[in-house]
Amino acid sequence: MIYVLYYPGFESRIQFYLNFPDYNEEELYNIFKKLAKNEEYKISSNIKDVLINDFKMKKTDDNFSNGRYVRNVYEKIKIEQANRVSSSDAEDINLIKKCDIENVLENIKPIEIKKTRIGFAI
């Protein structure tokens, strides 16, 4: 992913670009699993396809933020999971289920980046 800044004259002052290649879908899924493991969550075995398909779809968006997207989705999934567990008599309170992920993914709205211009308007 290459980030381009939209400030007049800025590009001529910087003579190099840093290119950070995007993670593939499997790597993004592994990031999700590592986040869950670090916080001692278990994940259902049937969630991989849901997340992989979401990552494939989101990667086509120009504003896809790669690992940051996974972290943001993971945080929302934790909240969804906590709400589900608190409203039921769940036995395994550290389990992230497919329904937690699906509920979060269906409510994510596309991010719009507003281009900022520097200068005066007439």
C-alpha positions as CSV (number, residue, x, y, z in Angstrom):
1,M,0.0,0.0,0.0
2,I,1.4,3.4,-0.9
3,Y,0.1,6.5,0.9
4,V,0.1,9.7,-1.1
5,L,-0.2,13.0,0.6
6,Y,-2.3,15.6,-1.1
7,Y,-0.5,18.8,-0.1
8,P,0.8,21.1,-2.9
9,G,4.6,21.2,-3.0
10,F,5.0,18.4,-0.5
11,E,5.9,15.7,-3.1
12,S,8.8,17.8,-4.5
13,R,10.4,18.1,-1.0
14,I,10.5,14.4,-0.3
15,Q,12.6,12.4,-2.7
16,F,11.7,8.9,-1.6
17,Y,8.7,6.6,-0.8
18,L,8.4,3.8,1.7
19,N,6.4,1.0,0.3
20,F,4.9,-1.4,2.9
21,P,3.3,-4.4,1.1
22,D,-0.1,-5.4,2.3
23,Y,-0.6,-8.6,4.3
24,N,-2.4,-11.4,2.5
25,E,-5.7,-12.7,3.8
26,E,-4.0,-15.6,5.6
27,E,-1.6,-13.3,7.4
28,L,-4.4,-11.0,8.4
29,Y,-6.3,-14.0,9.8
30,N,-3.1,-15.0,11.8
31,I,-2.9,-11.4,13.2
32,F,-6.5,-11.8,14.4
33,K,-5.7,-15.2,16.0
34,K,-2.6,-13.8,17.7
35,L,-4.7,-10.8,19.1
36,A,-7.2,-13.3,20.5
37,K,-4.6,-15.6,21.9
38,N,-2.7,-12.7,23.6
39,E,-5.9,-11.9,25.5
40,E,-6.7,-15.5,26.2
41,Y,-9.8,-15.7,23.9
42,K,-10.7,-18.9,22.1
43,I,-12.1,-18.7,18.6
44,S,-14.6,-21.0,17.0
45,S,-13.2,-23.2,14.3
46,N,-15.9,-22.0,11.8
47,I,-14.8,-18.3,11.7
48,K,-11.8,-18.5,9.4
49,D,-13.8,-18.5,6.1
50,V,-15.9,-15.5,7.3
51,L,-12.9,-13.4,8.2
52,I,-10.9,-14.5,5.1
53,N,-13.8,-13.5,2.8
54,D,-14.2,-10.2,4.6
55,F,-10.4,-9.5,4.2
56,K,-10.6,-10.3,0.5
57,M,-13.5,-8.0,0.0
58,K,-12.0,-5.1,2.1
59,K,-8.6,-5.3,0.4
60,T,-10.1,-4.0,-2.8
61,D,-11.0,-0.8,-1.1
62,D,-8.5,2.0,-1.7
63,N,-8.7,3.0,2.0
64,F,-8.0,-0.5,3.4
65,S,-5.8,-0.1,6.4
66,N,-4.5,-3.7,6.5
67,G,-3.3,-4.7,10.0
68,R,-5.1,-1.7,11.6
69,Y,-8.3,-2.9,10.1
70,V,-7.9,-6.3,11.7
71,R,-7.2,-4.7,15.1
72,N,-10.2,-2.4,14.9
73,V,-12.5,-5.3,13.9
74,Y,-11.1,-7.4,16.7
75,E,-11.8,-4.7,19.3
76,K,-15.4,-4.5,18.0
77,I,-15.8,-8.2,18.1
78,K,-14.6,-8.3,21.7
79,I,-17.4,-5.8,22.6
80,E,-20.0,-7.9,20.6
81,Q,-18.8,-11.1,22.4
82,A,-19.0,-9.4,25.8
83,N,-22.5,-8.2,25.1
84,R,-23.6,-11.7,24.0
85,V,-22.0,-13.4,27.1
86,S,-23.4,-10.8,29.5
87,S,-27.0,-11.3,28.2
88,S,-27.0,-15.1,28.3
89,D,-25.9,-17.9,30.5
90,A,-22.9,-18.8,28.4
91,E,-20.6,-21.4,29.7
92,D,-17.4,-20.4,27.9
93,I,-17.1,-16.7,28.5
94,N,-13.8,-16.5,26.5
95,L,-15.1,-17.9,23.2
96,I,-15.5,-15.8,20.2
97,K,-18.3,-17.3,18.0
98,K,-19.1,-16.9,14.4
99,C,-22.3,-14.9,15.3
100,D,-20.1,-12.3,17.1
101,I,-18.0,-11.8,14.0
102,E,-21.0,-11.7,11.6
103,N,-22.8,-9.1,13.7
104,V,-19.8,-6.8,13.7
105,L,-19.0,-7.2,10.0
106,E,-22.5,-6.5,8.8
107,N,-22.4,-3.1,10.7
108,I,-19.0,-1.9,9.5
109,K,-19.4,1.1,7.2
110,P,-16.9,2.1,4.5
111,I,-14.4,4.7,5.6
112,E,-14.2,7.9,3.6
113,I,-11.0,9.9,3.6
114,K,-11.5,13.6,3.1
115,K,-8.7,15.2,1.1
116,T,-7.4,18.3,2.8
117,R,-6.1,21.2,0.8
118,I,-3.8,23.8,2.2
119,G,-4.1,27.4,0.9
120,F,-6.7,30.0,0.3
121,A,-10.0,29.7,-1.6
122,I,-11.4,32.5,-3.6
